[in-house]
Every structure is written in C-alpha cells, then in structure tokens.
Amino acid sequence: MDAIRLCPYCLRPAPIPASACPHCAHRFAGVNPAGSLPVGTVLAGRYTIGELIRVDGEGILYQGAENHGAFRVTVKEYLPLTLSAERTDGLMLRPKPGSEVLFKTTRMDFADLYRSIQRITPANGLEAVLDVVEANNTVYAVMESPGGRPLQKWLEEHPGPVDPAQAREMLRPVFDGVVAMHRVGLVHRGICPENIRVLDNGRARLAGYATVGLRTAGSGLHEQLYEGYSAPEQYSTAEFEGRYTDEYSLAAVFYRMVCGQSPVPAAQRAVSDSNPRAKTLEPSVPVYVSEALQMGLRLKPAERIQTVPLLMEALSSPEKTDELARSLRSIPEEGEAGAKTGRGRRPSVQTILTSILLLLAVLTALTLWSMLGRLSALEAPPASSPASSEADSSSVITQPKNQVPNLVGISYAQVQNHREYTGIYLFYVTEEYSDDVPAGTILRQQPEAGTLLPAGETIRLVVSKGPKMVEMPQLIGFPQDSAVRELESRGLVPSCFMVFNDGSYASGCVVSASVEAGTMAEVGSTVVVYIAADRDVPVSAAPEDPAASSAPAPAESAPSAEEGAPSAEESASSAQQLPE
C-alpha cells in the first residue's frame, strides 16, 4: 500500500508517487524553482511542502500542510545564499568550500532562534512556531498559517491616515508579542508593515522572524533591511542592537499608519535628519502622539525611548509623554538637525586654546603615570589586583583568541553580536529559569574562562530564562472554587476577598482580579481575586498584601453614603478574607 501525503492545495490525501493531486489536479513535480524543495516533498514524515512563497538571504519560505492534523502551515528552510552550494539529488544542502564553520554557526543560530520562539508561542501577537525540524543538513521552522493580509496591503486598501486610537488597538497585540520576545532575550529586528499581518478581526500579528545576521549590514549573510523601519544601529557593524531597536521600528510603523507615509530612512537621516514630525504631516495627530513618535525615532539609541511598553504608554497618555520628554531632555529639540550635520555654531578661539591646553595636560599626566608604573614594576614582583581581574572577567572582546573568555553575567545577545567570537567558537545554548538573574543573561559556561580552546570548538552556555512566567487566565464570572483551582494549577497564589454586590453579579463568582487576563505573571506571585458577596451584604475588599494594593478595588466594593455606608472602623472590621 502506497504511503499517503496531503495535497498542500486541497488538503486531501494524495499518493506519494503521483505527480499531481487526484482530487484538484494540481501538479507536484517541477513547480518550485531549481535548488528549492519540490512541491509534495514530505518533511519528517509529517509536513508536505507546497509552493515557494519568497526567498531572502537566509532561506526559503514555503506553503505547506500538516499531514496528521490536516491544516495549512508555512515552512522556513535555512538556506543562506552566500554560504550554500548546490543541493544534492537527495535534497542534502552543502555549504560552499571555506564557509563550513560560518554555515554551521549561523545554522545553529537559526535553530536556536525558532526554538526560543516556539517556547513563547502561541502568544498574543506573534505568529506561532509549531515545530523545528533538522533534516537535509539544514533546519526547517514550521509555523502557523494565520491568514489575513500584510499590513502593507491593508494600508494600500485603506488610503489616508489611520486614527491613532485605531492604530493603538490594531498594534497592541504586536506590542505585547514584542515584549514577550524581549522578556526571553530575543530582538526581532525586522518589524515593518510587510512582516505584520492584519487578521479578519482587525487585530495584527507579527511574523517575519530572522537571525541577527540577516538584519544587520555587513554580516556574512545577504542582509535584509527595511528602508524607513530599520533602526540606525542596524546599518553599522560597530553598534549594538537591543530592545530599543525594535522600539524604533514599532514607532516607525505607528508613524506610517497615522501620517500616511513612512519615516525617512535611517541611513539618509544620519547624513541630514529631515524627518518631519507626525503633527507636521497630519495636523489631526495629537501633540503628545507626535512628541512620543519624535522621541521613539531618535537616531541615537541612548536618546530614544528604550522599551516597547514605554512607547505604548507614551502613545496612550499625554502625562507619560511629558514625563519621558523630561527624562530624555539630553538633546535640544531645536536645531537638532543642524547639530547632527555640523551646521551649528563654530567654536571660538578661546574654546580651541582651552581644549589644546587640556589635551597637553592629559598627555603629560599619562606620561608621568607610565614612568611611575615602570619604576613600580622594577621594585615589586608583578601581581594582579582584584579590580583588574574583575575588569578582565567582564570583558567580551579583550581575551586572547585561543583563551576562553569569561561570559558569565553577560547578555547572550551581546555575545552573539561579537563576531570576533562567533567567528572563532561555536556556541551551544541551553536555558533554565532563574528568579535572581535577568532573562538572557549567561549563568554558566563550559569550558571555564581562561581555558585554552582551539578555534572551531564549542562553548556550552546556560542562559537564564528569567523567572518562570504563566499566562493569567480569564476568571471573571467563574465560581470561587474554580478560580482558585485554575490559579493554583498555574503556580499562582490566589488571595480572595469579598466585594459588595448590588445584584449585578452572581453570588460567589469572580468580579475582577488584580492581574489582567492574558498578561504574563511570575510563578509564585499572588493574584488578588474579588468575589461577589451575597446580595446587599455590606463588605469591602481591602487586601493587606502590598503586592496587590496597586490593583484598584471594583466600584461596587463599597456602598455609597446614601446606601448607609459603614464608618471607617466598621469597614475595617467587616473586611473578610475568604477561605481558600
């Protein structure tokens, strides 16, 4: 009996030897270009490859089908054009001669990236990674096929500026998804309208994952940058990339939506920053939104809004925008472009002379210090001070190339960005939860720092995942017992309190909670759950847990004076913590 696969077009069974589907008549053989996987190829005995969607410098994206569940997927094959030779008849991918080490390193980066995303998806706002398959001397990432259409196409179908409130609502899941990536030490680096999909419900979802090599200029891969949306640091091999890189891109997407045109590309702005304010392009944009985008699109990373949550707060609140403006006031708003292009005020003769004298004084001091150091070295045997040892241990790039550097306590993303090391060593990364060490920070390494290790060998790293997080469930309307069980099953600590019930709620059921449903909460943290009391019973919810004090009690938690509210002493005595 012939093996069976699903047709990637109609999702009905089709014999493997057949060259076309017997149901829809779509052809299998010879559809995809040479060098790619043929349509109908079965991967890992589970996924059928469909038509090629697009090619970039990192790999090929295919349509596909999941044979067991009979649903559509997309499959990303790691196939770097600059590092790969031709594919063998057995579909095996071979690296180009001389590129074996870089091919292996970047392939590992690809696998690590998609496995990390797989661990945090399905999550709100992110295209889910369903599986990571190693075959044919390469790696395949299997992702959901969410439907919808790219934001770029949606904007073309809806010409004109988008209302800021609508833009916030559409992009909120994307903001949440990027925050989830940042929480585990991942940076997307490719946020743009092309990589954001608008679903049928009007909400957006982020796709288009890629390794740092594809999204940074001057890398070993054929880089892919998005004009107007890629941050300035992505154009320079000397600059670090971080959460602020994605913040810049999200601000650029929001700018495009509310202004009707994309920002001036960062490479062009570095020469002459002529990007207009959002308010200038579209007068209907609120002043605080315009100012928030101005701060989010600053060229220097240290001078722009640093995190995605801060950007969303600034786009939603004039007060938050003012607060951020005060904290980022290091650069004057007026004449900013002139300062960057060298058209500012010329230095005076006095300033020049003062600078020369200061320089001479510094050189003299350095000379004297060097001479004293030589004398000290003659008088005493060499010894390394604790301070110098600590400084050496925290450095990533000053170690001899044949000596393993001390990477403990350093962000793994920082290590990835140091090509002096990724070009010498291979890195095998595992992760574990840590309540004390921030996510993305290296906990342990093997071999230890100082070990002599030949080039091409592997350094094993254990990277912190941060505290274990779980998604807060929707509890409103659930009975108290059910809510407590659900929270405890997720590792959360429920703390239940009665609130006044005027008949609007079912007695004994959840009215609200201190943590919003759908957000991530740290395992072991306390969640205050407010339970509706029997009708007209005068109780008040007054949680004593400081961790829950920031959550406002529902409006129904205390009756008004007209209803005969008890005094402060009576309210304190009537507060009841329910048994759990």
N, C-alpha and C positions, 0 to 999 in steps of 0.2 A: 504494500500500500504506500503510495506516494506521500511524502511529508506535505504538510499544509502550511501556507502562509496567508496573511490577509493582504488583499489588494490595498495599497495606500490611497487609491482613488475612491473606491466604493465600500471599503472595509468588509468585503465578503471573501470567503476562502478561495484561494487560487492555487493550483498545483505548482510546486517549485520548478519543475522542468519547463512549464509553459512560458512562452514568450509574450503572452498577452492574457489579460483577465478574461475568463469565460463569461463574466456577467456584464461588465461595462465596456469590454473590448479595448481598454487602454493597454498600450504596449509597455513591456518591461525593458527588454534589451535595447541598448543603443539610444536611450532617451537622454541621459545625462552626458555631459562632455567627457572626453577622454581625460584620464587622470583622476576622476572622481568615482565614487561608488555607483555601480549601475542600479537603476530602479529595480526593485524586487530583491535586492540583497538582504539576507536575513542576518541580523546582528545579535550575537549572544543567544540565539535561538528564541528571541522574544520580540525583536523590533524589525519591521520591514522598512527599508529605505525607500523613499519616494523621490520626487523631482527635486533638483537642486534649486534653492531659493536665492542664495547670494554667496559670494566669495570675498573674504578680506585677507589681509596679510597674515592672519593667524590660522585660518581654517575655512571650512565649508559648512554652510547651514543647509540641511535637507528637510523636506517634509517627510513624515513617516507615520507608521501605525504601530500601536501596541497590540501584539497578536493575542495575548491572553484576555485582556480587558476590552478589546475591540474599540479603542478610541484613538484619536489623532494625537501625534506628538511632533515636536521638531527635534532634530538631532544635529549637534555641532561636532564636527570632526576636526581634531587638531591636525592641521596640515600647513605649517609655515612655509610660504612660498620661497623665502630667501634661504631656507635651511634644508629643504626637501628635494630629493632626486625623484626619478620616476617611480611609479608604483609597479610592483611585480605582478605577474599573471595571477598569483594567489592573493592579490589585494594588499600585500605587505608594503608598508611605506618605508623607504630607505632615506637616511639623511645624506646630504651632499658630503663628499670627501673633505675632511678638515673641519666639518661642522658637527661632528658626532657629540662632543661634550655639550655645546650650546643647545643642540637639539634635545638632548636628554634633560638638561636643566629646565628649559622652557616647557617641555612636555610635562615635567613634574609640577611646575608652577600652574599649568593649565588644570591638571588633575586636582591639585590642592584647592584651587580657586572654586571649582564647581562642586567639590565635596563639601567645602565650607558653606557654600550657598545652599546645598542640599540640606544641611543640618538646620538652617534657619527658615527654610521654606517647607510647606506653603505658609507664607506670611503675607499679611495685608500689604498690597502694593508692589510685590515682587513676583516676577514670573518664576514659577516653581521649577526646581531641578528635581527630576524624578529618579534619575539613575546616572551613574558614572561607570562606563564600561571600558576596559582596557583590552584591545584586540588589534591585530594587524600592525603591531609595533607602534601604535598610537593610542589616543584616548578619545572616547566619544561621550559627550554630555547630552543626556536625554531630558528634554524639557516639555512642559505642558504646552498645549496649543490653545491659548486663551481666547482666540477670536478677536473681534473688534478691528480697529484700524489704527495705523500710526497717527500720533498727534499732529505730525506734519500734514498729513492728508486731511485730518479733521479741521485744521486751521484753514486749509485751502477751500474746504467746503463751507466754512463759516468766516467769510472775509470781514475785516474790521476788528477793532479791539474787543477783547473779552472783558467783561466786568470783573474787577479784582475779587469780589466776593465769590463769583462763579469759578474763577481761576483757582482760588484757595481750596474750594470744595473739590474740584476735579483733581488737583495735585496732592491733596492731603494724604491719600494712600501712598503716593510715591515718596513724599517726605518721610512717612513712617517706615517705609521699606528701606530707604537710605540710612535712617537712624539704626535700624536692625543690622544692616551691614557694618556700619561704623562700630557698633557695640562689640562685634567679634573681630575687629581689626581690619575689615575689608574696605577698600575705596573703589567706587565704580569707575570713575574717570571718563565715562562716555555718555553722560546724561545729556540728552538733546531731544528735540521733537521726533526725530527718526527712531529713537530707541524707547519711546514711551507710547504705549498703546491705550486707546480710549475704548473701553468696553461698551456694550449696549446700554448699560445702566448709567453711562455718563462719567463713571469713575475711571481713573487712569491706573496703569500698571507699568512698572519699569522692567525692561528687558535689556538685551544687548550687552551681556557680560563679556569681559575680555581681560587678559592679563595686562600687567603694567607695561610689558614690552610693546604691545600694540598701541598703547595710548600715550606713549612718551616719545618725543622726537629724538632721533639719533640712536635708537636701540638696534639690536640685532634683527628685529623683525621689521617688516614694512609697516611703518606707523600709520595709524588711522586717527586723525584729529578732526574735530568738527568746528569749522570756522564760525566764530561768534559765540560758541558754547564751551569750547575747551579753555581751561584756565591758563594764564600766562606761564606758570611754572611747568606746564606740560610741554612747552616749546623749548625748554632748557634742560640739558642733562645735569647741570650743576645745582638745580633747585630740588628740594624735597617736595613731595606731594602728600597731602593728608586730607582730613575731613573738610578743610577749607577749600580744597579743590572741587569737591562735589557741591559745596555750598555755592561757589561761583557759578557752576553750571546750572544749578536749580534757579538761582537768581536770574540767569540769562534766559532760561525757559519762561519764567514768570514775566520777565521784561517783554519777551516776544509776544506773549499772549495779551498783555494789557496795552501794549503800544502798537501792535500790528506789524512790527519789523524786529529783526534780531539785532543784538548789540554789535558794535564794530568789533571785528576780530581782534583778539588779544595781541597777536603779533603786530598788527597795524597800530594798535593803541600804544604799544611800547615805543614806537617812533614818535607819534604825535597823538595824544589822547584827545580825540574829538568826539567821544561817545556822548550823545545828548542825554539829558535827564529824561526820565519817563514822562514827567509833567510837561516838558517842552514839546514832546512828540504828541502826547494825548492829554489835552487840558482837563479831561474828566477824571484822570487818575488822582486820587487823594494825595495831598502833600506828603503825608507820612509814608505812604506806599512808595512814592518816588524817592524819598530820602532813604528808606530801607534798601531799595534796589541800588541806589548810589553807593551805599556802604557795602553791600554784598558783592558789587562788581569792581571794587578797588583792585588795582593791579598787584600791589604788594600784599602777599598773604598775611603778614603780621598786622596790616592796617585794615583788613576787611573783616566782616562778621565771620567768626571762627567755626560755628557749628550750625547744622541744619535746624535744630529746634529754635535757636536764637533768631534765625532768619524768619521762620514761620511766625514767631511771636512778634517780630518787628513788622511783618506784613499784616498782622491782625490787630495791632494795638499802637495808637499814637504815643502812649506813655512809654511803651517799651522801645519805640524808635528813638524817642528823646533820650532815654537812659543810655542806649547804645551809642548815640551820637556823642554824648558827653564822655563816654569811656574810650571812644575811638577818635578823639579830637586831636590826635597827634599830628595830623596833616591838615593844613588850612584848606577850606573848601574853595576859596577864591584864589585864582592864579595857580591852581594845581597843575593844569596842563602846561603852563609856561615853565614851571619849575622842573617838570619832567623832560622838557625839550630844550632846557638850557636858555630860555628866553627871559629869565628872571633878572634881578638887579645884579650888576657887576660888583665884585668885591673891591673895597677901597685899598689904597696903597698901604695904609696903616694895618689893615687886616692881613695883607700879604706879608709885610715885615714881621708882624707878630707870629704868624704861622711858621716863618723861616726860623725865628729865634727859638720857638718851642721845639721844632724839629731838631735843631742843633743841640739843645739841652737834653733831649731824649737820647740822641746818639752818643753824647758824652757820658750820660749815665749808664747806658748799655755797655760802653767800652770799659768803664771803671768796674762794673759788676762782673764782666767777663774776666778781667785781670785778677780780681779778688777770688773768683771761683777757681782759677788756675792755682793760685797760691794755697787755697784751702785743700785742693786736691793733692798737693805735694806734702802737706802737713799731716793729713789723715787718710786712712785707708778708705776706699770707696764703699759707700753704704747707701742703700735705697731707703728713703724715708717713706713712712706710711702714706703721706699725702701724695708723693709721686707714684707710688704703687697703685693707689686708688684712682688717680687720674689715668694711668695706663690701662687699668682694667675696664674703665668706662669707655674707652675709645674703640671705634669700629674699624678705623682705617689706618692706624699708625703701627699696627703689628707687622712683623716680618711676614712675607707671603707664605713661608713654609712653617710658620708657627700659628697654631690655632688661637684666634682672638677670644677674649672674654666677651661673650654675647649675653650673659645672664643679666637681666634687668633692662635690656634694650628692647624696643619695639621690633617685632619681626618685620613689619612693613619697612622700617628703617634699614634692616639688614638686606631685604630684597632690593632696595634702591641703591645699594652699594655694589656696583658691578665689578669693583675690584675684587670682591669676594665671591659673588655669584659666578664670575668667570673662572674662578680657581677651584672652588669646592662645590660639591653637591649638598643639598640640604634636605633631610628627611624630617618632616614635621608631624608631631602628634600633639593633641590638645588635651587639657584637663581643666576642670573647674577650679577656681580659686576665689575665696572670699576676701583675700587680702591684696592680691596682685591684679592690676587692671587688665582687662581683656587685650590680647595682642602682645603682651609682654612676655619675653622668654624667661621661663622658670629654671630650666636645667639644660645642660648640653653634654654631649659625649662625642669625642674626647674632651677632656677638660682643657681650659685655657692654658697656653704655654706648651702644649704637646706639639711635637714636630709631626706634620702630616703632609704627605706628598700631594701635589695638585691632582685634582680629579677624584679624590676620595670624598667620603660622605661624612658630614657632621650631623648628628641627630639632635634635634631640638624639641623640647617640650614647651609649648606655648600656652599661656593662660587663656581660658575662655571667659574669665571673669566669674562673678557669682552666677550660679545656675538660675536661669530665668524661666518662667512659665507664663502662658497667656491667661489673663484674667477672664473667667467665664462670664456669660450673661446670667445674672441671678435674679433680676427684678421679676417679681411675680411667683418665684419658687417658694415652697414651704421652707421654714427654717431648717428642719432636719435635712432636707435635700441639699440646701445651700451649704450647710456645714460639711456634709459628706463630700460634696463636689470640691470645695476648697481644700479639705484635708487630703483628698486623693491627689491633688496637685502640689502638695507640700506647703500650702499656705496655712496660716494660723487664723481661724475665724474668731472674731470678738463681736458678739451680738448684743444689740441694745434696742429696747422698746422705743417707739415713737408714737405720738398721739395720732389717733385715727378718727377722722370725722365721718367715716363711712365711705371714703374714696377708695380704700384698699381692702383686700381680703385679709381678715384677721390671721395673724401668724405667718404672713408671707413677707417676702423681701420688698422693701420700698426703695432703698438705694444702698450703695456701698461706697467706701472711701477710695476704692480703686476703680477706674472706668473700665468697663468691659472692652476686651480687645487689646488693651495695653499689656505690656510685659511687666511682671512683678518678680522680685527676687524671692527664691525659695526660702521659706522660713520666716518671711516677713508677715506682719499682722495686717489683716483686712478687717475693717470695721463694717459690720453688716447691720443695717437698720431694719427692724422688724415692726410691722404694723400691729399695734395692740388691739385688744377688743374695742369695739366702737365706743367712743366718748370716755374712755378711761384716761384720766389726766396724768400722763407720764411724760418725761422728757429724756432725750438721749444726750448724755453728757459723758462721752468716753474719756477715761482717765489716761489712756495710752497716748503719750506725746506724739507717737508716730502717726496717730490717726486724727490729731487735733487740727491738722490743716484741712481736713475734709469738712465743709460746712454741713451742718445738720439740715435735713429737709425742712421746708417751710412749715410743714404740718407737725414738727416736733414739739411745738408749744402752743397752747391756745392763746388767743388774744385776751386783752383785759376785759373786753365786753363779755367774753365767754366765761369769765370768772377764773382767770389765770392764778395759780397759786403764787405765794410770795417766793422770794429767793430761797429762804430757808426751807419752805415746803417743797420747792422744786428739787433742791439738793437731796432732801430725804426721800423723795419719790422716785429718783433715778434708779433704774433697775437694770442690772446686767443679767441677761438670760443665761440659764444653764446651757452648756454646750454638750 
